[in-house]
Amino acid sequence: MIEEAKKKKYPMYYTYVLLSLRDNKFYVGYTSDIRKRLKMHKNGLVVSTKSRGEFKLIYCEICLNKYDALDRERYFKTGFGRRFLNNRLKNFLK
């Protein structure tokens, strides 16, 4: 499906999770340009992450609809969403 979306030029939206290497906490966001957004985080251009040091991308989901990506971002910021992420990434987070 993803390859089909790329061929047909459907816009793709990314819900992503970063791990702060300074405080070991998650940052959850969404974007339509994951490479550009990660560079912004790295260069301290994102207000909510610039004081939290370096980040590592640890999880990403792709949606073909902006509102699906936004809904997923909101879910990841809930207690159930955090639990999902901790279970999904349990081997990485050991």
ROZATI-966678 format. One record per atom (N, C-alpha, C, CB): residue in three letters; y, x, z; residue number from 1; atom name. Coordinates in pm, whole numbers, plus 50000, padded with zeros to 5 digits. Atoms other than C-alpha are relative to their C-alpha. Glycine has a CB too. Example, Ala and Ser with C-alpha at 12.3 -4.5 7.8 and 13.67 -1.06 7.14 Angstrom:
['ALA',[49881,50089,50000],1,'N']
['ALA',[49550,51230,50780],1,'CA']
['ALA',[50120,50090,50000],1,'C']
['ALA',[50003,49901,50125],1,'CB']
['SER',[49881,49918,49994],2,'N']
['SER',[49894,51367,50714],2,'CA']
['SER',[50109,49923,50073],2,'C']
['SER',[50046,50041,49858],2,'CB']
***
This chain:
['MET',[49880,50081,50000],1,'N']
['MET',[50000,50000,50000],1,'CA']
['MET',[50126,50085,50000],1,'C']
['MET',[50000,49908,50119],1,'CB']
['ILE',[49883,49913,49992],2,'N']
['ILE',[50242,50283,50082],2,'CA']
['ILE',[50029,50063,49864],2,'C']
['ILE',[49980,50110,50107],2,'CB']
['GLU',[49979,49941,50132],3,'N']
['GLU',[50189,50452,49748],3,'CA']
['GLU',[50054,49897,49902],3,'C']
['GLU',[49869,50060,49946],3,'CB']
['GLU',[49951,50109,50084],4,'N']
['GLU',[50242,50118,49575],4,'CA']
['GLU',[50149,49974,50029],4,'C']
['GLU',[49917,49872,50022],4,'CB']
['ALA',[49861,50022,49961],5,'N']
['ALA',[50566,50073,49768],5,'CA']
['ALA',[50090,50110,49944],5,'C']
['ALA',[50014,49995,50154],5,'CB']
['LYS',[49921,49890,50055],6,'N']
['LYS',[50688,50417,49661],6,'CA']
['LYS',[50019,49984,49850],6,'C']
['LYS',[49934,50134,50031],6,'CB']
['LYS',[49993,50017,50146],7,'N']
['LYS',[50608,50347,49295],7,'CA']
['LYS',[50096,49888,49962],7,'C']
['LYS',[49861,49972,49943],7,'CB']
['LYS',[49914,50114,50030],8,'N']
['LYS',[50789,50013,49303],8,'CA']
['LYS',[50138,50012,50062],8,'C']
['LYS',[49934,49871,50047],8,'CB']
['LYS',[49870,49974,49938],9,'N']
['LYS',[51081,50160,49498],9,'CA']
['LYS',[50039,49898,50106],9,'C']
['LYS',[50105,50005,49895],9,'CB']
['TYR',[49969,50084,49884],10,'N']
['TYR',[51051,49925,49792],10,'CA']
['TYR',[50064,50089,50106],10,'C']
['TYR',[49870,49928,50056],10,'CB']
['PRO',[49945,49920,49890],11,'N']
['PRO',[51270,50044,50075],11,'CA']
['PRO',[49898,50008,50113],11,'C']
['PRO',[50135,49940,50051],11,'CB']
['MET',[50090,49984,49887],12,'N']
['MET',[51076,50181,50369],12,'CA']
['MET',[50082,50028,50124],12,'C']
['MET',[49898,50114,49974],12,'CB']
['TYR',[49931,49985,49873],13,'N']
['TYR',[51183,50169,50731],13,'CA']
['TYR',[49903,50061,50099],13,'C']
['TYR',[50056,49864,50052],13,'CB']
['TYR',[50084,49923,49909],14,'N']
['TYR',[51049,50403,50995],14,'CA']
['TYR',[50038,49969,50144],14,'C']
['TYR',[50012,50152,49972],14,'CB']
['THR',[49983,50007,49855],15,'N']
['THR',[51005,50333,51364],15,'CA']
['THR',[49935,50127,50053],15,'C']
['THR',[49935,49868,50063],15,'CB']
['TYR',[50049,49868,49961],16,'N']
['TYR',[50967,50667,51535],16,'CA']
['TYR',[50018,50023,50149],16,'C']
['TYR',[50072,50110,49921],16,'CB']
['VAL',[49992,49962,49859],17,'N']
['VAL',[50914,50821,51876],17,'CA']
['VAL',[50016,50151,50007],17,'C']
['VAL',[49873,49952,50080],17,'CB']
['LEU',[49977,49858,49976],18,'N']
['LEU',[51056,51155,51978],18,'CA']
['LEU',[49969,50030,50146],18,'C']
['LEU',[50146,50040,49965],18,'CB']
['LEU',[50025,49954,49863],19,'N']
['LEU',[50954,51351,52286],19,'CA']
['LEU',[50101,50109,50031],19,'C']
['LEU',[49854,50052,50018],19,'CB']
['SER',[49904,49899,49958],20,'N']
['SER',[51228,51542,52465],20,'CA']
['SER',[49925,50117,50063],20,'C']
['SER',[50105,49941,50099],20,'CB']
['LEU',[50065,49881,49943],21,'N']
['LEU',[51113,51897,52535],21,'CA']
['LEU',[50069,50043,50129],21,'C']
['LEU',[50001,50115,49899],21,'CB']
['ARG',[49927,49968,49877],22,'N']
['ARG',[51371,51913,52816],22,'CA']
['ARG',[49954,49912,50116],22,'C']
['ARG',[50150,49983,49978],22,'CB']
['ASP',[50034,50089,49888],23,'N']
['ASP',[51293,51604,53023],23,'CA']
['ASP',[49866,49928,49982],23,'C']
['ASP',[50109,49897,50018],23,'CB']
['ASN',[50134,50055,50026],24,'N']
['ASN',[50955,51505,52869],24,'CA']
['ASN',[50000,49847,49991],24,'C']
['ASN',[49904,50044,50110],24,'CB']
['LYS',[49990,50145,50015],25,'N']
['LYS',[51077,51148,52801],25,'CA']
['LYS',[50009,49964,49852],25,'C']
['LYS',[50122,49946,50077],25,'CB']
['PHE',[49997,50050,50137],26,'N']
['PHE',[51055,50937,52488],26,'CA']
['PHE',[50139,49956,49958],26,'C']
['PHE',[49902,49886,49984],26,'CB']
['TYR',[49888,50067,50064],27,'N']
['TYR',[51333,50839,52254],27,'CA']
['TYR',[49940,49919,49885],27,'C']
['TYR',[50112,50103,49949],27,'CB']
['VAL',[50054,50087,50105],28,'N']
['VAL',[51251,50543,52026],28,'CA']
['VAL',[50115,49955,49911],28,'C']
['VAL',[49926,49877,50062],28,'CB']
['GLY',[49897,50044,50093],29,'N']
['GLY',[51447,50460,51713],29,'CA']
['GLY',[49939,49950,49870],29,'C']
['GLY',[50098,50113,49971],29,'CB']
['TYR',[50045,50039,50133],30,'N']
['TYR',[51428,50327,51359],30,'CA']
['TYR',[50103,50049,49899],30,'C']
['TYR',[49979,49846,49990],30,'CB']
['THR',[49912,49951,50105],31,'N']
['THR',[51575,50445,51031],31,'CA']
['THR',[49941,49971,49863],31,'C']
['THR',[50025,50151,50016],31,'CB']
['SER',[50050,50012,50136],32,'N']
['SER',[51547,50412,50656],32,'CA']
['SER',[49984,50137,49936],32,'C']
['SER',[50094,49911,49915],32,'CB']
['ASP',[50011,49863,50052],33,'N']
['ASP',[51567,50791,50607],33,'CA']
['ASP',[49959,50092,50115],33,'C']
['ASP',[50136,50048,49936],33,'CB']
['ILE',[50052,49928,49884],34,'N']
['ILE',[51344,50971,50855],34,'CA']
['ILE',[50041,50148,50000],34,'C']
['ILE',[49849,49990,50003],34,'CB']
['ARG',[49961,49858,50004],35,'N']
['ARG',[51425,51325,50736],35,'CA']
['ARG',[50145,50020,50042],35,'C']
['ARG',[49979,50057,49859],35,'CB']
['LYS',[49858,49990,49965],36,'N']
['LYS',[51800,51271,50760],36,'CA']
['LYS',[50020,49972,50149],36,'C']
['LYS',[50084,49902,49916],36,'CB']
['ARG',[49984,50036,49859],37,'N']
['ARG',[51768,51106,51102],37,'CA']
['ARG',[49950,50111,50092],37,'C']
['ARG',[49926,49870,50030],37,'CB']
['LEU',[50052,49891,49918],38,'N']
['LEU',[51554,51389,51241],38,'CA']
['LEU',[50096,50119,50000],38,'C']
['LEU',[49861,50044,49950],38,'CB']
['LYS',[49900,49893,50007],39,'N']
['LYS',[51812,51643,51120],39,'CA']
['LYS',[50120,49967,50088],39,'C']
['LYS',[50046,50022,49855],39,'CB']
['MET',[49889,50042,49915],40,'N']
['MET',[52082,51441,51294],40,'CA']
['MET',[49968,50023,50148],40,'C']
['MET',[50034,49852,49976],40,'CB']
['HIS',[50042,49976,49861],41,'N']
['HIS',[51886,51454,51620],41,'CA']
['HIS',[50003,50150,50029],41,'C']
['HIS',[49858,49942,50027],41,'CB']
['LYS',[50009,49855,49981],42,'N']
['LYS',[51825,51827,51577],42,'CA']
['LYS',[50138,50065,50013],42,'C']
['LYS',[49924,50063,49885],42,'CB']
['ASN',[49866,49941,50001],43,'N']
['ASN',[52193,51900,51511],43,'CA']
['ASN',[50094,49939,50104],43,'C']
['ASN',[50060,49983,49863],43,'CB']
['GLY',[49920,50057,49894],44,'N']
['GLY',[52316,51697,51809],44,'CA']
['GLY',[50100,49896,49955],44,'C']
['GLY',[50072,50107,50070],44,'CB']
['LEU',[49908,50100,50056],45,'N']
['LEU',[52479,51425,51598],45,'CA']
['LEU',[49970,49858,50046],45,'C']
['LEU',[49996,50007,49851],45,'CB']
['VAL',[50036,50132,49947],46,'N']
['VAL',[52312,51134,51781],46,'CA']
['VAL',[50042,49998,50146],46,'C']
['VAL',[49846,49970,49983],46,'CB']
['VAL',[49940,50004,49866],47,'N']
['VAL',[52509,51041,52093],47,'CA']
['VAL',[49894,49987,50109],47,'C']
['VAL',[50098,49883,50009],47,'CB']
['SER',[50097,50027,49893],48,'N']
['SER',[52207,50915,52288],48,'CA']
['SER',[49898,50112,50021],48,'C']
['SER',[49927,49873,49971],48,'CB']
['THR',[50096,49891,49982],49,'N']
['THR',[52002,51233,52239],49,'CA']
['THR',[50061,50139,50007],49,'C']
['THR',[49900,49996,49890],49,'CB']
['LYS',[49943,49865,50012],50,'N']
['LYS',[52248,51520,52204],50,'CA']
['LYS',[49999,50078,50131],50,'C']
['LYS',[50141,49991,49949],50,'CB']
['SER',[50000,49929,49871],51,'N']
['SER',[52249,51601,52578],51,'CA']
['SER',[49859,50022,50054],51,'C']
['SER',[50082,49923,50102],51,'CB']
['ARG',[50138,49992,49948],52,'N']
['ARG',[51870,51586,52610],52,'CA']
['ARG',[49919,50113,49940],52,'C']
['ARG',[49928,49870,49974],52,'CB']
['GLY',[50068,49881,50051],53,'N']
['GLY',[51786,51910,52430],53,'CA']
['GLY',[49922,49975,49873],53,'C']
['GLY',[49908,50053,50103],53,'CB']
['GLU',[50081,50005,50122],54,'N']
['GLU',[51528,51963,52160],54,'CA']
['GLU',[49895,49889,50009],54,'C']
['GLU',[49932,50135,49977],54,'CB']
['PHE',[50099,50108,50009],55,'N']
['PHE',[51294,51686,52043],55,'CA']
['PHE',[49890,50035,49902],55,'C']
['PHE',[50067,49869,49959],55,'CB']
['LYS',[50114,49986,50090],56,'N']
['LYS',[50956,51671,51877],56,'CA']
['LYS',[49958,49860,49956],56,'C']
['LYS',[49881,50077,50069],56,'CB']
['LEU',[50049,50127,50051],57,'N']
['LEU',[50846,51384,51651],57,'CA']
['LEU',[49853,49988,50037],57,'C']
['LEU',[50020,49987,49845],57,'CB']
['ILE',[50139,50013,49956],58,'N']
['ILE',[50524,51253,51806],58,'CA']
['ILE',[49932,49875,49946],58,'C']
['ILE',[49994,50000,50150],58,'CB']
['TYR',[50060,50123,50052],59,'N']
['TYR',[50474,50910,51644],59,'CA']
['TYR',[50096,49935,49903],59,'C']
['TYR',[49963,49903,50115],59,'CB']
['CYS',[49918,50067,50100],60,'N']
['CYS',[50594,50718,51342],60,'CA']
['CYS',[49920,49888,49934],60,'C']
['CYS',[50050,50102,49893],60,'CB']
['GLU',[50060,50111,50074],61,'N']
['GLU',[50519,50382,51180],61,'CA']
['GLU',[50094,49965,49885],61,'C']
['GLU',[49974,49876,50092],61,'CB']
['ILE',[49922,50037,50118],62,'N']
['ILE',[50634,50266,50836],62,'CA']
['ILE',[49989,49852,49976],62,'C']
['ILE',[49954,50079,49875],62,'CB']
['CYS',[49994,50143,50032],63,'N']
['CYS',[50743,49910,50758],63,'CA']
['CYS',[50073,49983,49868],63,'C']
['CYS',[50070,49919,50113],63,'CB']
['LEU',[49933,50031,50126],64,'N']
['LEU',[50850,49757,50429],64,'CA']
['LEU',[50113,49901,50020],64,'C']
['LEU',[49900,49946,49900],64,'CB']
['ASN',[49894,50095,49969],65,'N']
['ASN',[51091,49523,50604],65,'CA']
['ASN',[50080,50054,50119],65,'C']
['ASN',[49940,49859,50032],65,'CB']
['LYS',[49912,49947,49896],66,'N']
['LYS',[51389,49631,50815],66,'CA']
['LYS',[49979,49929,50134],66,'C']
['LYS',[50145,49988,49957],66,'CB']
['TYR',[50011,50077,49876],67,'N']
['TYR',[51342,49352,51068],67,'CA']
['TYR',[49865,50021,50069],67,'C']
['TYR',[50021,49853,49972],67,'CB']
['ASP',[50129,49964,49940],68,'N']
['ASP',[50975,49439,51120],68,'CA']
['ASP',[50014,50132,50075],68,'C']
['ASP',[49889,50009,49893],68,'CB']
['ALA',[49979,49870,49935],69,'N']
['ALA',[51081,49797,51201],69,'CA']
['ALA',[50084,49984,50127],69,'C']
['ALA',[50068,50099,49903],69,'CB']
['LEU',[49916,50026,49883],70,'N']
['LEU',[51353,49672,51438],70,'CA']
['LEU',[49920,49932,50112],70,'C']
['LEU',[50120,49913,49961],70,'CB']
['ASP',[50085,50067,49900],71,'N']
['ASP',[51105,49442,51612],71,'CA']
['ASP',[49906,50099,50066],71,'C']
['ASP',[49919,49886,49935],71,'CB']
['ARG',[50092,49900,49946],72,'N']
['ARG',[50864,49732,51654],72,'CA']
['ARG',[50074,50095,50094],72,'C']
['ARG',[49932,50079,49886],72,'CB']
['GLU',[49918,49915,49914],73,'N']
['GLU',[51142,49949,51797],73,'CA']
['GLU',[50023,49931,50134],73,'C']
['GLU',[50135,50034,49932],73,'CB']
['ARG',[49977,50076,49878],74,'N']
['ARG',[51228,49677,52049],74,'CA']
['ARG',[49874,49992,50086],74,'C']
['ARG',[50050,49860,49967],74,'CB']
['TYR',[50128,50007,49928],75,'N']
['TYR',[50860,49641,52142],75,'CA']
['TYR',[49971,50132,50071],75,'C']
['TYR',[49885,49965,49904],75,'CB']
['PHE',[50028,49870,49940],76,'N']
['PHE',[50821,50016,52204],76,'CA']
['PHE',[50088,50027,50122],76,'C']
['PHE',[50019,50110,49897],76,'CB']
['LYS',[49909,49980,49887],77,'N']
['LYS',[51113,49996,52448],77,'CA']
['LYS',[49966,49911,50119],77,'C']
['LYS',[50142,49975,49955],77,'CB']
['THR',[50043,50084,49889],78,'N']
['THR',[50935,49737,52664],78,'CA']
['THR',[49890,50070,50079],78,'C']
['THR',[49950,49863,49948],78,'CB']
['GLY',[50111,49945,49921],79,'N']
['GLY',[50680,49806,52936],79,'CA']
['GLY',[49869,49997,49925],79,'C']
['GLY',[49986,49924,50130],79,'CB']
['PHE',[50123,50009,50079],80,'N']
['PHE',[50400,49683,52710],80,'CA']
['PHE',[50000,50103,49887],80,'C']
['PHE',[49984,49858,49941],80,'CB']
['GLY',[49988,49902,50108],81,'N']
['GLY',[50527,49903,52428],81,'CA']
['GLY',[49979,50141,50048],81,'C']
['GLY',[50134,49988,49933],81,'CB']
['ARG',[50020,49866,49942],82,'N']
['ARG',[50542,50210,52651],82,'CA']
['ARG',[49852,50021,50031],82,'C']
['ARG',[50085,50018,50129],82,'CB']
['ARG',[50143,49991,49971],83,'N']
['ARG',[50187,50136,52764],83,'CA']
['ARG',[49921,50024,49871],83,'C']
['ARG',[49951,49872,50070],83,'CB']
['PHE',[50066,49980,50129],84,'N']
['PHE',[50078,50106,52399],84,'CA']
['PHE',[50015,50145,49954],84,'C']
['PHE',[50060,49904,49894],84,'CB']
['LEU',[49977,49862,50044],85,'N']
['LEU',[50238,50442,52315],85,'CA']
['LEU',[49923,50101,50084],85,'C']
['LEU',[50149,50032,50005],85,'CB']
['ASN',[50075,49908,49914],86,'N']
['ASN',[50086,50615,52616],86,'CA']
['ASN',[49851,49996,49971],86,'C']
['ASN',[50024,49967,50147],86,'CB']
['ASN',[50142,50011,50036],87,'N']
['ASN',[49741,50480,52523],87,'CA']
['ASN',[49975,50058,49862],87,'C']
['ASN',[49954,49854,50005],87,'CB']
['ARG',[50017,49953,50138],88,'N']
['ARG',[49786,50558,52153],88,'CA']
['ARG',[50008,50153,49993],88,'C']
['ARG',[50107,49938,49908],88,'CB']
['LEU',[49976,49855,50003],89,'N']
['LEU',[49901,50914,52228],89,'CA']
['LEU',[49936,50073,50117],89,'C']
['LEU',[50149,50027,49999],89,'CB']
['LYS',[50056,49943,49875],90,'N']
['LYS',[49682,50981,52533],90,'CA']
['LYS',[49944,50141,49982],90,'C']
['LYS',[49891,49910,50052],90,'CB']
['ASN',[50054,49865,50020],91,'N']
['ASN',[49510,51286,52383],91,'CA']
['ASN',[50112,50103,49979],91,'C']
['ASN',[49905,50002,49880],91,'CB']
['PHE',[49887,49911,50020],92,'N']
['PHE',[49838,51438,52269],92,'CA']
['PHE',[50075,50026,50130],92,'C']
['PHE',[50096,49942,49896],92,'CB']
['LEU',[49920,49990,49877],93,'N']
['LEU',[50008,51372,52603],93,'CA']
['LEU',[49926,50067,50116],93,'C']
['LEU',[50044,49864,50042],93,'CB']
['LYS',[50077,49934,49891],94,'N']
['LYS',[49729,51537,52812],94,'CA']
['LYS',[50061,50132,50037],94,'C']
['LYS',[49854,50021,49958],94,'CB']
***
